């Protein structure tokens, strides 16, 4: 593995940064301490700092020492999750109910490490932008940064993101042209029957029975309504009804998530759900109310930029460690909003096969990945904005 010598020397320092961020997790749009730390480090390195995009977002601007008009954006996410940490590590979360369970502390640190190295060397042409984004987890900080003028204020020829990937061997890279991660939509359904005595069900309309039938029937969207070669997930994640033993409740509330890659498939889900649930309700004398919310679009990688990302990664970890057609994930990622505006690519870098999975209360970022990711960021700048262009 070809790690830059200077970045390897920064590993202990980066580990300290990462663990400090981990100890003080901040959730969506509340990354005040993290944002202040990032801005302070960038200023210390000699990077021009801009704050305020999406509230707590930070953008660092660094010009190479060689003439050139090329530009590149590197993006890391900063926010934590509403999860109670169970790692018992010395640097575990000090904030009740919040932890870095997805590795954004590591992503932020790797980009800071690359920024420090590049600020010291500046051996590239053009301009590098370091984009530190808030609120990736469910709240759409990426979309907010775009709306706040990210690409108008900082025009980029391409933007690149990455995510650590537990379960994949350390340093192995997953890349893919096209959909890399899914679109995510959510739904709320309230089914209303007629409540009554549990010993006399014939006098009412059992909303629990109706809703239970609907839960099973909704799975026919994937198995019988969508072309088998397409991909979709419909998951019911909450089901609430009643509060005592002897009463059939009037209402059942359930909600969940839908994951898709294809726009046509995505558009077909809501009408299919309405048809199925309303039909079941009509058969039993119940009624339903729906609320649908479209959230993150699919994360779709651009072909030329993905090839560049894979080529740069291969120069670090070796061509045999690059999977150029990795299976996409049904997880979602708001980097999608940036890719919808500017060409770019999003890759996964293996965090180790025996690591706790993302969003687990036992998760901890693998610090051995820090110099690999920082080298990747730095090499993207030096290889895609080479000094010879000046």
Secondary structure, DSSP 8 states (H G I E B T S, - for coil): ----HHHHHTHHHHHHHHHHHHHT---TT--HHHHHHHHHHHHHHT-EEEE-TTTT-EEEEEE-SEEEEEEEEEEEE---BS-------TT---STT-B--SSHHHHHHHHHHHHHHHHHH--SEEEEEEEEE---SSS-HHHHHHHTTHHHHS--S-EEEEEEEETS-TT-EE--SEEEE-EEEEEEEEEE-B-EETT-GGGSB-HHHHHHHHHHHHTHIIIIIS-TTS-EEEEEEEEE--SSSSEE-SEEEEEEEEEES-HHHHHHHHHHHHHHHHHHHHHHT-EEEEEEEE----EEE-HHHHHHHHHHHHHHH-GGGEETT---BSS--THHHHHTTS-EEEEEEEEETTS--TT-TT----GGGHHHHHHHHHHHHHHHT-GGG-
